[in-house]
Amino acid sequence: MNNNLLRLLKEKRREIAKRENIELYRVFPNATLENTAEAKPKRKSDLEKIKGWGKKKIEKYGDEILAVINDGREIPELPEI
């Protein structure tokens, strides 16, 4: 799993939670973000195959998350220090 992509997804979750004034876990639990970072979906139809994604979440957040993933595809995995 690309930890840099996971970090970007967590930042997007934080942004969404703040915007909607809800808890982070109500946007996505960590496991869903980890599954998403590992799968690196390209389309909304790919999100349907990832545990934790339902139709409502895809409709509400799919485009934002896919934008993060597509932008993050080019970020190489950095070794931990």
Sequence and secondary structure as in RCSB ss.txt:
>XXXX:A:sequence
MNNNLLRLLKEKRREIAKRENIELYRVFPNATLENTAEAKPKRKSDLEKIKGWGKKKIEKYGDEILAVINDGREI
PELPEI
>XXXX:A:secstr
  HHHHHHHHHHHHHHHHHHT  HHHH  HHHHHHHHHH   SHHHHTTSTT  HHHHHHHHHHHHHHHHHHTTS
      
